[in-house]
Amino acid sequence: MNKSDLIDAIARHADISKAAAGRALDATVEAIAGSLKRGDIVTLVGFGSFFVGQRTARAGRNPRTGDAIRIDAAKVPRFRAGKALKDAVN
């Protein structure tokens, strides 16, 4: 499922226009990204939680040249599925 398919599904289930569903989806993604940027955890009960994780610095290799390189530490978005989502998949 891509973004367009998701917008179609939202519009159909919520009985709203595709334009309104697209704006709602964009607003949701923007709100989640903004909260993560501030370091907050976004919890959607039954669906899961979005949070910011840390990736430590490590040594790597340039695949083209084989030279050793240093990969810096970084903040990365993470998602932990909730029980209802896990149960729906299984």
PyMOL CGO cylinders between C-alpha atoms (Angstrom):
from pymol import cmd
from pymol.cgo import CYLINDER

trace = [
    CYLINDER, 0.00, 0.00, 0.00, 1.38, 3.40, -0.91, 0.3, 1, 1, 1, 1, 1, 1,
    CYLINDER, 1.38, 3.40, -0.91, 0.31, 6.90, 0.16, 0.3, 1, 1, 1, 1, 1, 1,
    CYLINDER, 0.31, 6.90, 0.16, -2.31, 7.20, -2.59, 0.3, 1, 1, 1, 1, 1, 1,
    CYLINDER, -2.31, 7.20, -2.59, -3.87, 3.85, -1.62, 0.3, 1, 1, 1, 1, 1, 1,
    CYLINDER, -3.87, 3.85, -1.62, -3.92, 4.91, 2.02, 0.3, 1, 1, 1, 1, 1, 1,
    CYLINDER, -3.92, 4.91, 2.02, -5.66, 8.20, 1.15, 0.3, 1, 1, 1, 1, 1, 1,
    CYLINDER, -5.66, 8.20, 1.15, -8.28, 6.26, -0.84, 0.3, 1, 1, 1, 1, 1, 1,
    CYLINDER, -8.28, 6.26, -0.84, -8.87, 3.92, 2.11, 0.3, 1, 1, 1, 1, 1, 1,
    CYLINDER, -8.87, 3.92, 2.11, -9.17, 6.80, 4.59, 0.3, 1, 1, 1, 1, 1, 1,
    CYLINDER, -9.17, 6.80, 4.59, -11.63, 8.63, 2.32, 0.3, 1, 1, 1, 1, 1, 1,
    CYLINDER, -11.63, 8.63, 2.32, -13.75, 5.49, 1.86, 0.3, 1, 1, 1, 1, 1, 1,
    CYLINDER, -13.75, 5.49, 1.86, -13.84, 4.50, 5.55, 0.3, 1, 1, 1, 1, 1, 1,
    CYLINDER, -13.84, 4.50, 5.55, -14.36, 8.02, 6.92, 0.3, 1, 1, 1, 1, 1, 1,
    CYLINDER, -14.36, 8.02, 6.92, -16.82, 8.99, 4.14, 0.3, 1, 1, 1, 1, 1, 1,
    CYLINDER, -16.82, 8.99, 4.14, -14.87, 12.15, 3.26, 0.3, 1, 1, 1, 1, 1, 1,
    CYLINDER, -14.87, 12.15, 3.26, -13.34, 13.46, 0.06, 0.3, 1, 1, 1, 1, 1, 1,
    CYLINDER, -13.34, 13.46, 0.06, -9.93, 12.28, -1.11, 0.3, 1, 1, 1, 1, 1, 1,
    CYLINDER, -9.93, 12.28, -1.11, -8.64, 15.86, -0.80, 0.3, 1, 1, 1, 1, 1, 1,
    CYLINDER, -8.64, 15.86, -0.80, -9.73, 16.03, 2.85, 0.3, 1, 1, 1, 1, 1, 1,
    CYLINDER, -9.73, 16.03, 2.85, -8.26, 12.58, 3.52, 0.3, 1, 1, 1, 1, 1, 1,
    CYLINDER, -8.26, 12.58, 3.52, -4.96, 13.67, 1.96, 0.3, 1, 1, 1, 1, 1, 1,
    CYLINDER, -4.96, 13.67, 1.96, -4.84, 16.79, 4.12, 0.3, 1, 1, 1, 1, 1, 1,
    CYLINDER, -4.84, 16.79, 4.12, -5.65, 14.72, 7.22, 0.3, 1, 1, 1, 1, 1, 1,
    CYLINDER, -5.65, 14.72, 7.22, -2.91, 12.21, 6.45, 0.3, 1, 1, 1, 1, 1, 1,
    CYLINDER, -2.91, 12.21, 6.45, -0.36, 14.97, 5.77, 0.3, 1, 1, 1, 1, 1, 1,
    CYLINDER, -0.36, 14.97, 5.77, -1.31, 16.71, 9.02, 0.3, 1, 1, 1, 1, 1, 1,
    CYLINDER, -1.31, 16.71, 9.02, -0.96, 13.45, 10.96, 0.3, 1, 1, 1, 1, 1, 1,
    CYLINDER, -0.96, 13.45, 10.96, 2.48, 12.68, 9.53, 0.3, 1, 1, 1, 1, 1, 1,
    CYLINDER, 2.48, 12.68, 9.53, 3.61, 16.27, 10.14, 0.3, 1, 1, 1, 1, 1, 1,
    CYLINDER, 3.61, 16.27, 10.14, 2.38, 16.17, 13.76, 0.3, 1, 1, 1, 1, 1, 1,
    CYLINDER, 2.38, 16.17, 13.76, 4.18, 12.88, 14.42, 0.3, 1, 1, 1, 1, 1, 1,
    CYLINDER, 4.18, 12.88, 14.42, 7.41, 14.17, 12.83, 0.3, 1, 1, 1, 1, 1, 1,
    CYLINDER, 7.41, 14.17, 12.83, 7.21, 17.40, 14.84, 0.3, 1, 1, 1, 1, 1, 1,
    CYLINDER, 7.21, 17.40, 14.84, 6.73, 15.53, 18.11, 0.3, 1, 1, 1, 1, 1, 1,
    CYLINDER, 6.73, 15.53, 18.11, 9.64, 13.21, 17.36, 0.3, 1, 1, 1, 1, 1, 1,
    CYLINDER, 9.64, 13.21, 17.36, 11.82, 16.19, 16.49, 0.3, 1, 1, 1, 1, 1, 1,
    CYLINDER, 11.82, 16.19, 16.49, 11.11, 17.61, 19.97, 0.3, 1, 1, 1, 1, 1, 1,
    CYLINDER, 11.11, 17.61, 19.97, 12.03, 14.23, 21.49, 0.3, 1, 1, 1, 1, 1, 1,
    CYLINDER, 12.03, 14.23, 21.49, 8.49, 13.27, 22.49, 0.3, 1, 1, 1, 1, 1, 1,
    CYLINDER, 8.49, 13.27, 22.49, 6.98, 9.78, 22.23, 0.3, 1, 1, 1, 1, 1, 1,
    CYLINDER, 6.98, 9.78, 22.23, 3.83, 9.47, 20.12, 0.3, 1, 1, 1, 1, 1, 1,
    CYLINDER, 3.83, 9.47, 20.12, 1.57, 6.67, 21.37, 0.3, 1, 1, 1, 1, 1, 1,
    CYLINDER, 1.57, 6.67, 21.37, -1.49, 5.52, 19.46, 0.3, 1, 1, 1, 1, 1, 1,
    CYLINDER, -1.49, 5.52, 19.46, -3.20, 3.05, 21.80, 0.3, 1, 1, 1, 1, 1, 1,
    CYLINDER, -3.20, 3.05, 21.80, -3.74, -0.28, 20.08, 0.3, 1, 1, 1, 1, 1, 1,
    CYLINDER, -3.74, -0.28, 20.08, -1.55, 0.69, 17.11, 0.3, 1, 1, 1, 1, 1, 1,
    CYLINDER, -1.55, 0.69, 17.11, 1.88, 1.41, 18.55, 0.3, 1, 1, 1, 1, 1, 1,
    CYLINDER, 1.88, 1.41, 18.55, 4.42, 4.00, 19.59, 0.3, 1, 1, 1, 1, 1, 1,
    CYLINDER, 4.42, 4.00, 19.59, 6.79, 6.18, 17.60, 0.3, 1, 1, 1, 1, 1, 1,
    CYLINDER, 6.79, 6.18, 17.60, 9.92, 7.30, 19.43, 0.3, 1, 1, 1, 1, 1, 1,
    CYLINDER, 9.92, 7.30, 19.43, 13.46, 8.53, 18.78, 0.3, 1, 1, 1, 1, 1, 1,
    CYLINDER, 13.46, 8.53, 18.78, 16.26, 6.02, 19.24, 0.3, 1, 1, 1, 1, 1, 1,
    CYLINDER, 16.26, 6.02, 19.24, 20.02, 6.47, 19.28, 0.3, 1, 1, 1, 1, 1, 1,
    CYLINDER, 20.02, 6.47, 19.28, 22.40, 4.77, 16.89, 0.3, 1, 1, 1, 1, 1, 1,
    CYLINDER, 22.40, 4.77, 16.89, 25.95, 4.71, 18.20, 0.3, 1, 1, 1, 1, 1, 1,
    CYLINDER, 25.95, 4.71, 18.20, 29.00, 5.68, 16.18, 0.3, 1, 1, 1, 1, 1, 1,
    CYLINDER, 29.00, 5.68, 16.18, 30.71, 2.76, 14.52, 0.3, 1, 1, 1, 1, 1, 1,
    CYLINDER, 30.71, 2.76, 14.52, 33.40, 1.81, 12.05, 0.3, 1, 1, 1, 1, 1, 1,
    CYLINDER, 33.40, 1.81, 12.05, 32.31, 0.89, 8.55, 0.3, 1, 1, 1, 1, 1, 1,
    CYLINDER, 32.31, 0.89, 8.55, 33.75, 0.28, 5.11, 0.3, 1, 1, 1, 1, 1, 1,
    CYLINDER, 33.75, 0.28, 5.11, 33.32, 2.14, 1.87, 0.3, 1, 1, 1, 1, 1, 1,
    CYLINDER, 33.32, 2.14, 1.87, 31.91, -0.57, -0.41, 0.3, 1, 1, 1, 1, 1, 1,
    CYLINDER, 31.91, -0.57, -0.41, 33.49, 0.96, -3.51, 0.3, 1, 1, 1, 1, 1, 1,
    CYLINDER, 33.49, 0.96, -3.51, 37.05, 1.38, -2.26, 0.3, 1, 1, 1, 1, 1, 1,
    CYLINDER, 37.05, 1.38, -2.26, 37.18, -0.86, 0.80, 0.3, 1, 1, 1, 1, 1, 1,
    CYLINDER, 37.18, -0.86, 0.80, 38.59, 1.99, 2.91, 0.3, 1, 1, 1, 1, 1, 1,
    CYLINDER, 38.59, 1.99, 2.91, 37.64, 2.12, 6.58, 0.3, 1, 1, 1, 1, 1, 1,
    CYLINDER, 37.64, 2.12, 6.58, 35.30, 5.01, 7.42, 0.3, 1, 1, 1, 1, 1, 1,
    CYLINDER, 35.30, 5.01, 7.42, 33.74, 6.34, 10.61, 0.3, 1, 1, 1, 1, 1, 1,
    CYLINDER, 33.74, 6.34, 10.61, 29.94, 6.41, 10.73, 0.3, 1, 1, 1, 1, 1, 1,
    CYLINDER, 29.94, 6.41, 10.73, 28.75, 9.09, 13.15, 0.3, 1, 1, 1, 1, 1, 1,
    CYLINDER, 28.75, 9.09, 13.15, 26.17, 8.56, 15.87, 0.3, 1, 1, 1, 1, 1, 1,
    CYLINDER, 26.17, 8.56, 15.87, 22.64, 9.54, 14.85, 0.3, 1, 1, 1, 1, 1, 1,
    CYLINDER, 22.64, 9.54, 14.85, 19.11, 9.88, 16.13, 0.3, 1, 1, 1, 1, 1, 1,
    CYLINDER, 19.11, 9.88, 16.13, 16.73, 7.58, 14.25, 0.3, 1, 1, 1, 1, 1, 1,
    CYLINDER, 16.73, 7.58, 14.25, 12.93, 7.25, 14.29, 0.3, 1, 1, 1, 1, 1, 1,
    CYLINDER, 12.93, 7.25, 14.29, 11.67, 3.96, 15.68, 0.3, 1, 1, 1, 1, 1, 1,
    CYLINDER, 11.67, 3.96, 15.68, 8.27, 2.26, 15.89, 0.3, 1, 1, 1, 1, 1, 1,
    CYLINDER, 8.27, 2.26, 15.89, 7.10, -0.35, 18.37, 0.3, 1, 1, 1, 1, 1, 1,
    CYLINDER, 7.10, -0.35, 18.37, 3.86, -2.10, 17.41, 0.3, 1, 1, 1, 1, 1, 1,
    CYLINDER, 3.86, -2.10, 17.41, 1.07, -2.29, 19.97, 0.3, 1, 1, 1, 1, 1, 1,
    CYLINDER, 1.07, -2.29, 19.97, -0.72, -5.46, 21.04, 0.3, 1, 1, 1, 1, 1, 1,
    CYLINDER, -0.72, -5.46, 21.04, -3.82, -4.90, 18.90, 0.3, 1, 1, 1, 1, 1, 1,
    CYLINDER, -3.82, -4.90, 18.90, -1.70, -4.41, 15.77, 0.3, 1, 1, 1, 1, 1, 1,
    CYLINDER, -1.70, -4.41, 15.77, 0.37, -7.50, 16.56, 0.3, 1, 1, 1, 1, 1, 1,
    CYLINDER, 0.37, -7.50, 16.56, -2.80, -9.53, 17.09, 0.3, 1, 1, 1, 1, 1, 1,
    CYLINDER, -2.80, -9.53, 17.09, -4.32, -8.24, 13.83, 0.3, 1, 1, 1, 1, 1, 1,
    CYLINDER, -4.32, -8.24, 13.83, -1.25, -9.33, 11.87, 0.3, 1, 1, 1, 1, 1, 1,
    CYLINDER, -1.25, -9.33, 11.87, -1.07, -12.81, 13.43, 0.3, 1, 1, 1, 1, 1, 1,
]
cmd.load_cgo(trace, "trace")
